Amino acid sequence: MVLTVALFVIAVLIALIWIVIEMKRLRHKLFAIFLISLILLFYVSFALSIRGHDINYKTVPGVIQIAKIYLSWLSFAFGNVVQVTSSAIKMDWTGNGNSTKGS
């Protein structure tokens, strides 16, 4: 009886240690996926914002012009997000008065 309880406690401890280690690995994997996604988002948004502009990015004035275009694009995108969010907050989300509860 004592041996089975001891084996059960040891098995539970091993399982807990394994779960904690896996959770740490999962957290690191999620962080790596987040960073990769952030880098891809930056690259795609940068490529989309300067598409159609014939700018030489090998010169200092060209880099400054690209930076201005990209930061302007980001500010407009942020402004659009703020506008959509404020419009969603101002909406009447209570419905039109029709209730589906026990008619």
LINCOR-V468994 format. One record per pair of residues at least 24 apart in sequence whose C-alpha atoms are under 10 Angstrom apart, sorted by the first residue. I is the first residue (numbers start at 1). J is the second residue. Records with the same first field share a line. If there is no record, write none. Layout:
# LINCOR-V468994
I = J / J
This chain:
# LINCOR-V468994
45 = 70 / 73 / 74
46 = 70 / 71 / 73 / 74
48 = 73
49 = 73 / 74
